[in-house]
Amino acid sequence: VYTSTPQPNTLLDMGNSELGTPSTTTATIIVLNGGDKALDVSESVISGTQANDFRIKSGAAPFSLSDSNTEQALELQCIPSQVGVRTAILTLKTNDPNQSSVSYPLTCRTPGQKTGKPVYDSMPEPNNSLMMGSDELGNPISSHITVLEIGTATLDVTASSLTGPHASDFSIVAGNAPFSIPDNDAPHTLFLHCLPSEIGERTADLTITTNDPERITVKYRLKCEGIGSIYDSQPEPGSTLTLGSDDSTLSAIITVSNSGNDTLEVLESQISGNHESDFSISRGAAPFSIMQDGEPHTLNIQCFSNQSDERTATLTLTTNAPNQSSVTYPLSCLGTGAGPVYASEPE
């Protein structure tokens, strides 16, 4: 399991440096193995239009960490080739199935002659999408945008707004506008949360207003995904089950499946109503679970009555599905008995 200090996606700032001179401030990443199997880091690559201004001074891949008692330090340095803010991305390739690729944004600065023009930049790049990730309903998803001033004057970010079909699912929890970044000063981070109100992709637009004459407004399409169990069945929930005849027993089948991306728990199955004693679950009653992509589960419903009129009840299943915590099926059957018959002696 890949872990590191600082965490992936943390900005590594190597401070100010003279043009063409290695920065005296270096950045260090401590890579650790949080699992019980060997962690292999096969590749370490610096990319971006200014990638040549950065180097891995020591600790570059490939390397392997056999267990949680070992660690590897990567030391990075900036050698700026031009005046202003320099940026790049360090990407590590690993054999962790959940983090096969991890990235760290890099930055450093070189003071230069002032021209009096602020220039807005950011990671991710302005006017792009930011996939914040996915999580179960009710769990906030965190991400961030790093804003940089790469011109020669103070950058003022005067306003920010969230709009779009799911804007209420998103928020800026720290670092919101207004704020300013003086020339050659450290970047500013906006910390974002998404709390999906429904399962599936959620989107909104973050618009930022600046004093950069070339980028008065900057927009980011924010995306996240809410996941959870989804209850499904044949017949569909709410369908009336009219139990058919099988000798003296009337029976029907409900096939329950999980079409979500989390384990579906069916916690309770209960039959209620005027004739509840005439119905039973002969096989497959709750509790039971269906994992993501797991096999469907079958409930067998029976009706047995010595009455000849229609018998009715309701089957209720209680689940952990966020949007279907309770599902019902009306039940109906015609009793197999003939009912009371008058007879006497003499006739």
VEXROTOR-824150 format. One record per residue (C-alpha): residue number from 1; residue in one letter; x, y, z. Coordinates in nm, 2 decimals. Layout:
BEGIN
@n:NUM&res:A&xx:X&yy:Y&zz:Z;
...
This chain:
BEGIN
@n:1&res:V&xx:0.00&yy:0.00&zz:0.00;
@n:2&res:Y&xx:0.15&yy:0.33&zz:-0.11;
@n:3&res:T&xx:0.17&yy:0.61&zz:0.15;
@n:4&res:S&xx:0.39&yy:0.92&zz:0.17;
@n:5&res:T&xx:0.48&yy:1.23&zz:0.36;
@n:6&res:P&xx:0.36&yy:1.47&zz:0.24;
@n:7&res:Q&xx:0.05&yy:1.31&zz:0.09;
@n:8&res:P&xx:0.01&yy:1.28&zz:-0.29;
@n:9&res:N&xx:-0.12&yy:1.59&zz:-0.47;
@n:10&res:T&xx:0.05&yy:1.81&zz:-0.21;
@n:11&res:L&xx:0.23&yy:2.11&zz:-0.36;
@n:12&res:L&xx:0.61&yy:2.10&zz:-0.31;
@n:13&res:D&xx:0.74&yy:2.45&zz:-0.30;
@n:14&res:M&xx:1.12&yy:2.49&zz:-0.34;
@n:15&res:G&xx:1.11&yy:2.87&zz:-0.28;
@n:16&res:N&xx:1.31&yy:3.14&zz:-0.46;
@n:17&res:S&xx:1.63&yy:3.08&zz:-0.65;
@n:18&res:E&xx:1.86&yy:3.29&zz:-0.88;
@n:19&res:L&xx:1.84&yy:3.22&zz:-1.25;
@n:20&res:G&xx:2.03&yy:2.91&zz:-1.34;
@n:21&res:T&xx:2.12&yy:2.84&zz:-0.97;
@n:22&res:P&xx:2.01&yy:2.53&zz:-0.79;
@n:23&res:S&xx:1.76&yy:2.62&zz:-0.52;
@n:24&res:T&xx:1.89&yy:2.61&zz:-0.17;
@n:25&res:T&xx:1.55&yy:2.49&zz:-0.05;
@n:26&res:T&xx:1.48&yy:2.13&zz:-0.16;
@n:27&res:A&xx:1.17&yy:1.93&zz:-0.13;
@n:28&res:T&xx:1.16&yy:1.58&zz:0.02;
@n:29&res:I&xx:0.90&yy:1.30&zz:-0.02;
@n:30&res:I&xx:0.92&yy:1.01&zz:0.22;
@n:31&res:V&xx:0.76&yy:0.70&zz:0.06;
@n:32&res:L&xx:0.64&yy:0.43&zz:0.29;
@n:33&res:N&xx:0.48&yy:0.09&zz:0.25;
@n:34&res:G&xx:0.16&yy:0.07&zz:0.45;
@n:35&res:G&xx:0.08&yy:-0.29&zz:0.35;
@n:36&res:D&xx:0.20&yy:-0.64&zz:0.41;
@n:37&res:K&xx:0.34&yy:-0.70&zz:0.05;
@n:38&res:A&xx:0.64&yy:-0.55&zz:-0.12;
@n:39&res:L&xx:0.57&yy:-0.20&zz:-0.27;
@n:40&res:D&xx:0.74&yy:-0.15&zz:-0.60;
@n:41&res:V&xx:0.79&yy:0.21&zz:-0.74;
@n:42&res:S&xx:0.90&yy:0.15&zz:-1.10;
@n:43&res:E&xx:0.91&yy:0.50&zz:-1.24;
@n:44&res:S&xx:0.96&yy:0.86&zz:-1.13;
@n:45&res:V&xx:0.90&yy:1.12&zz:-1.40;
@n:46&res:I&xx:0.89&yy:1.50&zz:-1.40;
@n:47&res:S&xx:0.66&yy:1.64&zz:-1.67;
@n:48&res:G&xx:0.52&yy:1.97&zz:-1.79;
@n:49&res:T&xx:0.64&yy:2.25&zz:-2.01;
@n:50&res:Q&xx:0.90&yy:2.35&zz:-1.74;
@n:51&res:A&xx:1.00&yy:2.00&zz:-1.64;
@n:52&res:N&xx:1.36&yy:2.07&zz:-1.72;
@n:53&res:D&xx:1.38&yy:2.32&zz:-1.44;
@n:54&res:F&xx:1.34&yy:2.05&zz:-1.18;
@n:55&res:R&xx:1.54&yy:1.73&zz:-1.10;
@n:56&res:I&xx:1.53&yy:1.44&zz:-0.86;
@n:57&res:K&xx:1.85&yy:1.50&zz:-0.66;
@n:58&res:S&xx:1.84&yy:1.16&zz:-0.49;
@n:59&res:G&xx:1.61&yy:0.86&zz:-0.43;
@n:60&res:A&xx:1.47&yy:0.83&zz:-0.79;
@n:61&res:A&xx:1.29&yy:0.51&zz:-0.90;
@n:62&res:P&xx:1.31&yy:0.22&zz:-0.94;
@n:63&res:F&xx:1.31&yy:0.10&zz:-0.58;
@n:64&res:S&xx:1.12&yy:-0.15&zz:-0.37;
@n:65&res:L&xx:1.00&yy:-0.14&zz:-0.01;
@n:66&res:S&xx:0.97&yy:-0.48&zz:0.14;
@n:67&res:D&xx:0.76&yy:-0.40&zz:0.44;
@n:68&res:S&xx:0.63&yy:-0.12&zz:0.67;
@n:69&res:N&xx:0.96&yy:-0.09&zz:0.84;
@n:70&res:T&xx:1.13&yy:0.05&zz:0.53;
@n:71&res:E&xx:1.11&yy:0.39&zz:0.36;
@n:72&res:Q&xx:1.26&yy:0.58&zz:0.06;
@n:73&res:A&xx:1.34&yy:0.95&zz:0.05;
@n:74&res:L&xx:1.32&yy:1.14&zz:-0.28;
@n:75&res:E&xx:1.49&yy:1.48&zz:-0.27;
@n:76&res:L&xx:1.39&yy:1.73&zz:-0.54;
@n:77&res:Q&xx:1.56&yy:2.05&zz:-0.65;
@n:78&res:C&xx:1.48&yy:2.34&zz:-0.88;
@n:79&res:I&xx:1.72&yy:2.51&zz:-1.12;
@n:80&res:P&xx:1.51&yy:2.78&zz:-1.29;
@n:81&res:S&xx:1.59&yy:2.87&zz:-1.65;
@n:82&res:Q&xx:1.37&yy:3.17&zz:-1.67;
@n:83&res:V&xx:1.24&yy:3.46&zz:-1.45;
@n:84&res:G&xx:0.91&yy:3.40&zz:-1.28;
@n:85&res:V&xx:0.72&yy:3.11&zz:-1.13;
@n:86&res:R&xx:0.83&yy:2.76&zz:-1.26;
@n:87&res:T&xx:0.60&yy:2.46&zz:-1.23;
@n:88&res:A&xx:0.60&yy:2.09&zz:-1.31;
@n:89&res:I&xx:0.45&yy:1.76&zz:-1.20;
@n:90&res:L&xx:0.63&yy:1.46&zz:-1.04;
@n:91&res:T&xx:0.46&yy:1.13&zz:-1.11;
@n:92&res:L&xx:0.54&yy:0.80&zz:-0.95;
@n:93&res:K&xx:0.43&yy:0.46&zz:-1.09;
@n:94&res:T&xx:0.36&yy:0.19&zz:-0.83;
@n:95&res:N&xx:0.22&yy:-0.16&zz:-0.80;
@n:96&res:D&xx:-0.04&yy:-0.05&zz:-0.55;
@n:97&res:P&xx:-0.37&yy:-0.14&zz:-0.74;
@n:98&res:N&xx:-0.55&yy:0.15&zz:-0.58;
@n:99&res:Q&xx:-0.27&yy:0.41&zz:-0.65;
@n:100&res:S&xx:-0.09&yy:0.29&zz:-0.96;
@n:101&res:S&xx:0.00&yy:0.65&zz:-1.03;
@n:102&res:V&xx:0.06&yy:0.93&zz:-0.78;
@n:103&res:S&xx:0.15&yy:1.29&zz:-0.85;
@n:104&res:Y&xx:0.30&yy:1.59&zz:-0.67;
@n:105&res:P&xx:0.29&yy:1.94&zz:-0.82;
@n:106&res:L&xx:0.62&yy:2.12&zz:-0.80;
@n:107&res:T&xx:0.70&yy:2.50&zz:-0.80;
@n:108&res:C&xx:0.98&yy:2.75&zz:-0.75;
@n:109&res:R&xx:1.04&yy:3.11&zz:-0.84;
@n:110&res:T&xx:1.31&yy:3.34&zz:-0.98;
@n:111&res:P&xx:1.28&yy:3.72&zz:-0.91;
@n:112&res:G&xx:1.31&yy:3.94&zz:-1.22;
@n:113&res:Q&xx:1.25&yy:4.28&zz:-1.35;
@n:114&res:K&xx:0.90&yy:4.41&zz:-1.27;
@n:115&res:T&xx:0.67&yy:4.49&zz:-1.56;
@n:116&res:G&xx:0.36&yy:4.55&zz:-1.35;
@n:117&res:K&xx:0.14&yy:4.27&zz:-1.50;
@n:118&res:P&xx:-0.02&yy:4.00&zz:-1.29;
@n:119&res:V&xx:-0.06&yy:3.66&zz:-1.46;
@n:120&res:Y&xx:-0.30&yy:3.39&zz:-1.33;
@n:121&res:D&xx:-0.20&yy:3.03&zz:-1.33;
@n:122&res:S&xx:-0.31&yy:2.72&zz:-1.14;
@n:123&res:M&xx:-0.29&yy:2.34&zz:-1.09;
@n:124&res:P&xx:-0.49&yy:2.20&zz:-1.25;
@n:125&res:E&xx:-0.46&yy:2.43&zz:-1.55;
@n:126&res:P&xx:-0.72&yy:2.70&zz:-1.58;
@n:127&res:N&xx:-1.05&yy:2.63&zz:-1.76;
@n:128&res:N&xx:-1.01&yy:2.25&zz:-1.72;
@n:129&res:S&xx:-1.20&yy:1.98&zz:-1.53;
@n:130&res:L&xx:-1.12&yy:1.86&zz:-1.18;
@n:131&res:M&xx:-1.23&yy:1.51&zz:-1.10;
@n:132&res:M&xx:-1.24&yy:1.52&zz:-0.72;
@n:133&res:G&xx:-1.30&yy:1.14&zz:-0.67;
@n:134&res:S&xx:-1.58&yy:0.92&zz:-0.55;
@n:135&res:D&xx:-1.71&yy:0.81&zz:-0.21;
@n:136&res:E&xx:-2.01&yy:0.67&zz:-0.04;
@n:137&res:L&xx:-2.31&yy:0.89&zz:0.01;
@n:138&res:G&xx:-2.27&yy:1.10&zz:0.32;
@n:139&res:N&xx:-1.89&yy:1.11&zz:0.31;
@n:140&res:P&xx:-1.73&yy:1.44&zz:0.19;
@n:141&res:I&xx:-1.48&yy:1.42&zz:-0.09;
@n:142&res:S&xx:-1.18&yy:1.65&zz:-0.07;
@n:143&res:S&xx:-0.96&yy:1.81&zz:-0.34;
@n:144&res:H&xx:-0.79&yy:2.14&zz:-0.40;
@n:145&res:I&xx:-0.69&yy:2.40&zz:-0.66;
@n:146&res:T&xx:-0.35&yy:2.57&zz:-0.63;
@n:147&res:V&xx:-0.34&yy:2.93&zz:-0.76;
@n:148&res:L&xx:-0.01&yy:3.09&zz:-0.87;
@n:149&res:E&xx:0.10&yy:3.43&zz:-0.97;
@n:150&res:I&xx:0.35&yy:3.39&zz:-1.26;
@n:151&res:G&xx:0.36&yy:3.75&zz:-1.38;
@n:152&res:T&xx:0.54&yy:4.05&zz:-1.23;
@n:153&res:A&xx:0.27&yy:4.21&zz:-1.01;
@n:154&res:T&xx:0.03&yy:4.12&zz:-0.73;
@n:155&res:L&xx:-0.25&yy:3.89&zz:-0.84;
@n:156&res:D&xx:-0.59&yy:3.97&zz:-0.69;
@n:157&res:V&xx:-0.86&yy:3.71&zz:-0.69;
@n:158&res:T&xx:-1.17&yy:3.91&zz:-0.60;
@n:159&res:A&xx:-1.46&yy:3.66&zz:-0.62;
@n:160&res:S&xx:-1.55&yy:3.30&zz:-0.66;
@n:161&res:S&xx:-1.89&yy:3.13&zz:-0.73;
@n:162&res:L&xx:-2.03&yy:2.78&zz:-0.77;
@n:163&res:T&xx:-2.30&yy:2.72&zz:-1.03;
@n:164&res:G&xx:-2.45&yy:2.43&zz:-1.22;
@n:165&res:P&xx:-2.70&yy:2.14&zz:-1.18;
@n:166&res:H&xx:-2.54&yy:2.01&zz:-0.85;
@n:167&res:A&xx:-2.38&yy:2.32&zz:-0.71;
@n:168&res:S&xx:-2.53&yy:2.26&zz:-0.37;
@n:169&res:D&xx:-2.32&yy:1.94&zz:-0.34;
@n:170&res:F&xx:-1.99&yy:2.14&zz:-0.37;
@n:171&res:S&xx:-1.83&yy:2.39&zz:-0.13;
@n:172&res:I&xx:-1.50&yy:2.58&zz:-0.08;
@n:173&res:V&xx:-1.41&yy:2.50&zz:0.28;
@n:174&res:A&xx:-1.09&yy:2.71&zz:0.30;
@n:175&res:G&xx:-0.90&yy:2.96&zz:0.10;
@n:176&res:N&xx:-1.20&yy:3.12&zz:-0.06;
@n:177&res:A&xx:-1.18&yy:3.46&zz:-0.24;
@n:178&res:P&xx:-1.10&yy:3.74&zz:-0.19;
@n:179&res:F&xx:-0.72&yy:3.69&zz:-0.16;
@n:180&res:S&xx:-0.40&yy:3.83&zz:-0.32;
@n:181&res:I&xx:-0.07&yy:3.68&zz:-0.42;
@n:182&res:P&xx:0.21&yy:3.93&zz:-0.42;
@n:183&res:D&xx:0.47&yy:3.89&zz:-0.70;
@n:184&res:N&xx:0.71&yy:3.60&zz:-0.64;
@n:185&res:D&xx:0.51&yy:3.50&zz:-0.33;
@n:186&res:A&xx:0.39&yy:3.15&zz:-0.24;
@n:187&res:P&xx:0.09&yy:2.99&zz:-0.42;
@n:188&res:H&xx:-0.26&yy:3.00&zz:-0.26;
@n:189&res:T&xx:-0.47&yy:2.69&zz:-0.22;
@n:190&res:L&xx:-0.85&yy:2.66&zz:-0.24;
@n:191&res:F&xx:-0.97&yy:2.36&zz:-0.05;
@n:192&res:L&xx:-1.28&yy:2.20&zz:-0.20;
@n:193&res:H&xx:-1.54&yy:1.95&zz:-0.07;
@n:194&res:C&xx:-1.81&yy:1.75&zz:-0.25;
@n:195&res:L&xx:-2.09&yy:1.59&zz:-0.05;
@n:196&res:P&xx:-2.29&yy:1.40&zz:-0.32;
@n:197&res:S&xx:-2.66&yy:1.40&zz:-0.24;
@n:198&res:E&xx:-2.72&yy:1.12&zz:-0.48;
@n:199&res:I&xx:-2.54&yy:0.82&zz:-0.63;
@n:200&res:G&xx:-2.36&yy:0.89&zz:-0.96;
@n:201&res:E&xx:-2.16&yy:1.18&zz:-1.11;
@n:202&res:R&xx:-2.22&yy:1.52&zz:-0.97;
@n:203&res:T&xx:-2.10&yy:1.84&zz:-1.15;
@n:204&res:A&xx:-2.07&yy:2.21&zz:-1.09;
@n:205&res:D&xx:-1.88&yy:2.50&zz:-1.23;
@n:206&res:L&xx:-1.63&yy:2.70&zz:-1.01;
@n:207&res:T&xx:-1.58&yy:3.05&zz:-1.16;
@n:208&res:I&xx:-1.30&yy:3.27&zz:-1.03;
@n:209&res:T&xx:-1.26&yy:3.65&zz:-1.10;
@n:210&res:T&xx:-0.91&yy:3.80&zz:-1.11;
@n:211&res:N&xx:-0.72&yy:4.12&zz:-1.21;
@n:212&res:D&xx:-0.52&yy:3.93&zz:-1.48;
@n:213&res:P&xx:-0.62&yy:4.13&zz:-1.79;
@n:214&res:E&xx:-0.59&yy:3.81&zz:-2.00;
@n:215&res:R&xx:-0.80&yy:3.60&zz:-1.76;
@n:216&res:I&xx:-1.06&yy:3.82&zz:-1.59;
@n:217&res:T&xx:-1.26&yy:3.50&zz:-1.53;
@n:218&res:V&xx:-1.14&yy:3.15&zz:-1.49;
@n:219&res:K&xx:-1.37&yy:2.84&zz:-1.48;
@n:220&res:Y&xx:-1.32&yy:2.49&zz:-1.36;
@n:221&res:R&xx:-1.57&yy:2.21&zz:-1.41;
@n:222&res:L&xx:-1.59&yy:2.02&zz:-1.08;
@n:223&res:K&xx:-1.69&yy:1.65&zz:-1.08;
@n:224&res:C&xx:-1.74&yy:1.39&zz:-0.81;
@n:225&res:E&xx:-1.92&yy:1.06&zz:-0.78;
@n:226&res:G&xx:-2.15&yy:0.93&zz:-0.51;
@n:227&res:I&xx:-2.15&yy:0.56&zz:-0.47;
@n:228&res:G&xx:-2.35&yy:0.31&zz:-0.26;
@n:229&res:S&xx:-2.56&yy:0.00&zz:-0.28;
@n:230&res:I&xx:-2.86&yy:0.01&zz:-0.52;
@n:231&res:Y&xx:-3.15&yy:-0.23&zz:-0.45;
@n:232&res:D&xx:-3.31&yy:-0.39&zz:-0.76;
@n:233&res:S&xx:-3.54&yy:-0.69&zz:-0.81;
@n:234&res:Q&xx:-3.76&yy:-0.89&zz:-1.04;
@n:235&res:P&xx:-4.04&yy:-0.82&zz:-1.02;
@n:236&res:E&xx:-3.98&yy:-0.45&zz:-0.95;
@n:237&res:P&xx:-4.04&yy:-0.31&zz:-0.60;
@n:238&res:G&xx:-4.40&yy:-0.22&zz:-0.55;
@n:239&res:S&xx:-4.53&yy:-0.49&zz:-0.79;
@n:240&res:T&xx:-4.82&yy:-0.70&zz:-0.67;
@n:241&res:L&xx:-4.73&yy:-1.07&zz:-0.64;
@n:242&res:T&xx:-5.02&yy:-1.28&zz:-0.74;
@n:243&res:L&xx:-4.92&yy:-1.63&zz:-0.62;
@n:244&res:G&xx:-4.98&yy:-1.91&zz:-0.86;
@n:245&res:S&xx:-5.09&yy:-2.26&zz:-0.79;
@n:246&res:D&xx:-4.86&yy:-2.55&zz:-0.72;
@n:247&res:D&xx:-5.07&yy:-2.84&zz:-0.60;
@n:248&res:S&xx:-5.21&yy:-2.72&zz:-0.27;
@n:249&res:T&xx:-4.95&yy:-2.44&zz:-0.22;
@n:250&res:L&xx:-4.95&yy:-2.10&zz:-0.39;
@n:251&res:S&xx:-4.60&yy:-1.97&zz:-0.45;
@n:252&res:A&xx:-4.40&yy:-1.68&zz:-0.61;
@n:253&res:I&xx:-4.03&yy:-1.58&zz:-0.64;
@n:254&res:I&xx:-3.86&yy:-1.25&zz:-0.59;
@n:255&res:T&xx:-3.50&yy:-1.22&zz:-0.73;
@n:256&res:V&xx:-3.30&yy:-0.94&zz:-0.55;
@n:257&res:S&xx:-2.99&yy:-0.80&zz:-0.71;
@n:258&res:N&xx:-2.74&yy:-0.52&zz:-0.64;
@n:259&res:S&xx:-2.68&yy:-0.28&zz:-0.92;
@n:260&res:G&xx:-2.47&yy:-0.04&zz:-0.72;
@n:261&res:N&xx:-2.10&yy:-0.02&zz:-0.63;
@n:262&res:D&xx:-2.12&yy:-0.12&zz:-0.26;
@n:263&res:T&xx:-2.25&yy:-0.42&zz:-0.07;
@n:264&res:L&xx:-2.63&yy:-0.44&zz:-0.04;
@n:265&res:E&xx:-2.75&yy:-0.54&zz:0.30;
@n:266&res:V&xx:-3.11&yy:-0.66&zz:0.33;
@n:267&res:L&xx:-3.16&yy:-0.64&zz:0.71;
@n:268&res:E&xx:-3.52&yy:-0.76&zz:0.76;
@n:269&res:S&xx:-3.81&yy:-0.92&zz:0.58;
@n:270&res:Q&xx:-4.16&yy:-0.89&zz:0.73;
@n:271&res:I&xx:-4.51&yy:-0.99&zz:0.62;
@n:272&res:S&xx:-4.79&yy:-0.79&zz:0.75;
@n:273&res:G&xx:-5.16&yy:-0.73&zz:0.68;
@n:274&res:N&xx:-5.51&yy:-0.88&zz:0.73;
@n:275&res:H&xx:-5.41&yy:-1.23&zz:0.62;
@n:276&res:E&xx:-5.04&yy:-1.22&zz:0.71;
@n:277&res:S&xx:-5.06&yy:-1.57&zz:0.87;
@n:278&res:D&xx:-5.16&yy:-1.72&zz:0.53;
@n:279&res:F&xx:-4.82&yy:-1.62&zz:0.38;
@n:280&res:S&xx:-4.46&yy:-1.72&zz:0.45;
@n:281&res:I&xx:-4.11&yy:-1.69&zz:0.32;
@n:282&res:S&xx:-4.01&yy:-2.05&zz:0.26;
@n:283&res:R&xx:-3.65&yy:-1.98&zz:0.15;
@n:284&res:G&xx:-3.42&yy:-1.68&zz:0.14;
@n:285&res:A&xx:-3.55&yy:-1.46&zz:0.42;
@n:286&res:A&xx:-3.35&yy:-1.17&zz:0.55;
@n:287&res:P&xx:-3.09&yy:-1.10&zz:0.67;
@n:288&res:F&xx:-2.86&yy:-1.15&zz:0.36;
@n:289&res:S&xx:-2.60&yy:-0.95&zz:0.17;
@n:290&res:I&xx:-2.51&yy:-0.91&zz:-0.20;
@n:291&res:M&xx:-2.17&yy:-0.78&zz:-0.28;
@n:292&res:Q&xx:-2.09&yy:-0.55&zz:-0.57;
@n:293&res:D&xx:-2.13&yy:-0.75&zz:-0.89;
@n:294&res:G&xx:-2.24&yy:-1.05&zz:-0.67;
@n:295&res:E&xx:-2.49&yy:-1.32&zz:-0.76;
@n:296&res:P&xx:-2.86&yy:-1.23&zz:-0.71;
@n:297&res:H&xx:-3.05&yy:-1.36&zz:-0.41;
@n:298&res:T&xx:-3.39&yy:-1.54&zz:-0.44;
@n:299&res:L&xx:-3.68&yy:-1.52&zz:-0.19;
@n:300&res:N&xx:-3.96&yy:-1.79&zz:-0.22;
@n:301&res:I&xx:-4.30&yy:-1.67&zz:-0.10;
@n:302&res:Q&xx:-4.58&yy:-1.91&zz:-0.03;
@n:303&res:C&xx:-4.95&yy:-1.89&zz:0.05;
@n:304&res:F&xx:-5.15&yy:-2.16&zz:0.21;
@n:305&res:S&xx:-5.51&yy:-2.11&zz:0.32;
@n:306&res:N&xx:-5.82&yy:-2.32&zz:0.37;
@n:307&res:Q&xx:-6.04&yy:-2.03&zz:0.28;
@n:308&res:S&xx:-6.17&yy:-1.98&zz:-0.07;
@n:309&res:D&xx:-6.16&yy:-1.60&zz:-0.10;
@n:310&res:E&xx:-5.87&yy:-1.37&zz:-0.19;
@n:311&res:R&xx:-5.60&yy:-1.34&zz:0.07;
@n:312&res:T&xx:-5.38&yy:-1.03&zz:0.09;
@n:313&res:A&xx:-5.08&yy:-0.91&zz:0.28;
@n:314&res:T&xx:-4.76&yy:-0.70&zz:0.23;
@n:315&res:L&xx:-4.40&yy:-0.81&zz:0.22;
@n:316&res:T&xx:-4.16&yy:-0.54&zz:0.34;
@n:317&res:L&xx:-3.78&yy:-0.56&zz:0.31;
@n:318&res:T&xx:-3.55&yy:-0.32&zz:0.50;
@n:319&res:T&xx:-3.22&yy:-0.24&zz:0.33;
@n:320&res:N&xx:-2.91&yy:-0.02&zz:0.36;
@n:321&res:A&xx:-2.96&yy:0.13&zz:0.01;
@n:322&res:P&xx:-2.96&yy:0.51&zz:0.07;
@n:323&res:N&xx:-3.25&yy:0.57&zz:-0.16;
@n:324&res:Q&xx:-3.45&yy:0.25&zz:-0.09;
@n:325&res:S&xx:-3.42&yy:0.18&zz:0.28;
@n:326&res:S&xx:-3.76&yy:0.01&zz:0.27;
@n:327&res:V&xx:-3.93&yy:-0.17&zz:-0.03;
@n:328&res:T&xx:-4.27&yy:-0.34&zz:-0.04;
@n:329&res:Y&xx:-4.45&yy:-0.60&zz:-0.24;
@n:330&res:P&xx:-4.83&yy:-0.64&zz:-0.21;
@n:331&res:L&xx:-4.91&yy:-1.01&zz:-0.19;
@n:332&res:S&xx:-5.23&yy:-1.18&zz:-0.32;
@n:333&res:C&xx:-5.35&yy:-1.53&zz:-0.35;
@n:334&res:L&xx:-5.68&yy:-1.73&zz:-0.37;
@n:335&res:G&xx:-5.73&yy:-1.98&zz:-0.10;
@n:336&res:T&xx:-5.73&yy:-2.34&zz:-0.19;
@n:337&res:G&xx:-6.01&yy:-2.44&zz:0.05;
@n:338&res:A&xx:-6.38&yy:-2.46&zz:-0.03;
@n:339&res:G&xx:-6.48&yy:-2.26&zz:0.27;
@n:340&res:P&xx:-6.76&yy:-2.36&zz:0.51;
@n:341&res:V&xx:-7.03&yy:-2.60&zz:0.36;
@n:342&res:Y&xx:-7.37&yy:-2.65&zz:0.53;
@n:343&res:A&xx:-7.48&yy:-3.01&zz:0.59;
@n:344&res:S&xx:-7.75&yy:-3.17&zz:0.81;
@n:345&res:E&xx:-7.92&yy:-3.50&zz:0.89;
@n:346&res:P&xx:-8.19&yy:-3.52&zz:0.77;
@n:347&res:E&xx:-8.11&yy:-3.31&zz:0.47;
